[in-house]
């Protein structure tokens, strides 16, 4: 885990491998050890809402996601939704820590993408 000073606050950055089952425990340990006031998570508001609504149903993968999963299986057991996200949600809820989605929402991403990426690109 990396720690940086930002405007008088300490910010911890935890790199994870999205999809590996082993990363869930890594996230739980980091959050409980640090005891943060809030946790930022690299997903959008809509994705966080989807995680909150997830009840264990099987997720249909796109061809790209299936290829990613297949390659990742060389390094360990893979699960979707990613255990790093599920465990962050679970431990933050247990400890009453705000979980803040820090990725762009879907509408803003689509707007910016259309503004910045041309049809030939």
Phi and psi in degrees as a GROMACS rama.xvg file:
@    title "Ramachandran Plot"
@    xaxis  label "Phi"
@    yaxis  label "Psi"
@TYPE xy
-108.691  138.649  UNK-2
-117.347  133.686  UNK-3
-131.201  153.067  UNK-4
-95.3443  129.782  UNK-5
-140.243  107.894  UNK-6
51.4994  44.0775  UNK-7
82.5195  1.98308  UNK-8
-112.805  153.16  UNK-9
-95.8134  129.439  UNK-10
-119.348  128.262  UNK-11
-105.86  132.573  UNK-12
-112.163  123.022  UNK-13
-113.575  108.819  UNK-14
-75.6519  136.321  UNK-15
-135.209  159.717  UNK-16
-102.86  108.941  UNK-17
-63.2461  115.455  UNK-18
116.831  -27.8975  UNK-19
-73.3647  130.909  UNK-20
-59.6249  -38.6301  UNK-21
-61.3691  -20.3053  UNK-22
-73.5305  -21.177  UNK-23
-60.5544  -46.8688  UNK-24
-66.6973  -35.107  UNK-25
-59.5363  -42.7558  UNK-26
-66.9752  -46.4508  UNK-27
-58.2145  -46.9246  UNK-28
-62.2842  -44.3502  UNK-29
-62.0796  -45.3952  UNK-30
-66.3873  -44.7565  UNK-31
-69.3307  -34.6029  UNK-32
-69.9955  -42.0242  UNK-33
-78.8094  -38.2979  UNK-34
62.4064  54.5629  UNK-35
-71.2331  159.951  UNK-36
-76.634  -26.8038  UNK-37
-156.817  158.124  UNK-38
-125.904  126.721  UNK-39
-93.3275  139.429  UNK-40
-128.283  138.666  UNK-41
-82.0355  54.9972  UNK-42
-137.355  167.946  UNK-43
-84.8189  168.268  UNK-44
-56.6347  -42.7064  UNK-45
-66.3434  -38.1927  UNK-46
-67.1168  -37.6613  UNK-47
-64.5776  -41.0573  UNK-48
-60.7693  -39.564  UNK-49
-63.9391  -40.078  UNK-50
-63.911  -40.519  UNK-51
-63.7429  -33.1935  UNK-52
-85.8362  -12.1329  UNK-53
-62.5783  129.222  UNK-54
-124.136  24.384  UNK-55
96.1559  -0.321322  UNK-56
-65.5396  153.437  UNK-57
-69.3294  140.839  UNK-58
-102.357  129.379  UNK-59
-80.4563  127.429  UNK-60
-97.0919  146.622  UNK-61
-74.9037  169.633  UNK-62
-61.4199  -40.5225  UNK-63
-64.0834  -44.8692  UNK-64
-64.519  -38.2373  UNK-65
-65.8217  -38.1078  UNK-66
-65.6726  -43.6774  UNK-67
-58.7027  -47.3802  UNK-68
-59.1893  -45.583  UNK-69
-60.4002  -43.8851  UNK-70
-67.8866  -37.025  UNK-71
-69.5365  -27.6157  UNK-72
-60.26  -18.8604  UNK-73
-65.1879  -20.5014  UNK-74
-105.643  -3.77421  UNK-75
150.135  -178.038  UNK-76
-66.7743  137.857  UNK-77
-114.995  142.792  UNK-78
-143.644  143.736  UNK-79
-128.138  138.616  UNK-80
-58.2672  158.18  UNK-81
-58.7825  129.163  UNK-82
-57.4399  -30.1126  UNK-83
-60.9539  -38.2579  UNK-84
-76.614  -44.3843  UNK-85
-61.0015  -42.1197  UNK-86
-70.9885  -37.4849  UNK-87
-59.8709  -45.0928  UNK-88
-61.1291  -46.6823  UNK-89
-63.6955  -50.4729  UNK-90
-68.8178  -36.6171  UNK-91
-64.5318  -41.7373  UNK-92
-63.1978  -43.3775  UNK-93
-60.6387  -39.938  UNK-94
-96.2549  -1.48863  UNK-95
70.0254  31.0011  UNK-96
-96.2651  129.096  UNK-97
-62.3571  134.516  UNK-98
-109.678  117.378  UNK-99
-112.257  117.856  UNK-100
-71.9512  127.363  UNK-101
-111.599  3.51708  UNK-102
-88.809  160.191  UNK-103
-62.1513  146.5  UNK-104
-72.7941  164.163  UNK-105
-61.5697  -40.2141  UNK-106
-66.6067  -45.8285  UNK-107
-63.4813  -42.3505  UNK-108
-59.7927  -46.7465  UNK-109
-61.6617  -43.2328  UNK-110
-61.7039  -48.8786  UNK-111
-64.9282  -39.5915  UNK-112
-61.2042  -46.7252  UNK-113
-65.1404  -34.0444  UNK-114
-70.2907  -37.5603  UNK-115
-101.64  -19.7134  UNK-116
-112.343  119.816  UNK-117
-78.0581  166.631  UNK-118
-61.8513  -31.5387  UNK-119
-83.5281  -13.6128  UNK-120
